[in-house]
C-alpha cells in the first residue's frame, strides 16, 4: 500500500477479536482418530467460533467461520462426551463414539434467550473487576500446546492479494501470561506475495499478543464502563459490558455472571495516521 492510500486512512477503525472463548481447551492432540463435523443453528445458519471438545481433558478446537471443525483424539477418548458451546446458545453434548461413526455430522444448537435486568445488582465495573481478578483461575494457566492457523492478505480494487497462510504451533500459558514460544510449521503464499517487502521486526502473532489488553494488563479506571446487553454460554447467564477510553479505544467483554469467566473479548481502536 503506497503513501497516498495511507494518507486517506486517517481515522480508520481497526478492530480485533482476541480471545473468543476462554474455556480452557487445548487445540492439539497427539493421536490420529479424526473428529469432524459442522455446527449450525436451528434456522440453518452456520455458527462460527463455537467451542468443540472434551472439556474435562482440555482437548478440542473451535469451529471455523463456516461452522466446520476438525481435530484428533486417541482411543482413550472414545468413551468420553463431546461438548458444543457458543454464546447465545444452549450447550449440546453427545458421546464421542457417535461423531466418529458419522463423518458428516451436523450439530444443531438451539438459541437461548436471557434477561439479566432483575439479576444484576452491582455496578458494571464491579463485574469487570471480578473477571480480571479471577482471570488466572478461570483459564488454563499451565503450559499447553496450541495449533494455530494464521492468515493475512490485502484488498486492492476489491481484489484479494498478497495472501500468506501459516500453520503455527505455540506453547502458551493462558491469557494471564504471554506465549512461551512458537514455531511456524509451514507457510503458503500467493504468487504475487514475492512483491511484498516485510519490514516487521516481529511476527504479527506477537503484535496481536502485545495488544491484547488482558495479557498486557487492563487499567480498569481508564475506561468508562456500561452494560450493553446479555447472552448465555454453557447454560450460564452472560453480561455484555463495554468500556470506552477517550473515545479512541473500545473494549467489549462477555462475562459469566456466576463464574466471572471472560468468554469473549472484542477491541476496537481508532488509528490516527499523520499525512506526509
Secondary structure, 3 states (H helix, E strand, C coil): CCHHHHHCCCCCEEEEEEECCCCCCECCCCCCEEEEEEEEECCCCECCCCEEEEHHHCEEEECCCCCEEEEEECHHHCCCEEEEECCCECCEEEEHHHHHHCCCCEEEECECCCCCCCCCCCCHHHHHHHHHHCHHHHCCCCCEEEEEEEEEEEEECCEEEEEEEEEEEEEECCCCCCCCEEEEEEEEECHHHHHCCCCCCCCHHHHHHHHCHHHHCCCHHHCEEEEEEEEEECCEEEEEEEEEECCCEEEEEEEECCCCCEEEEEEEEECCCCCC
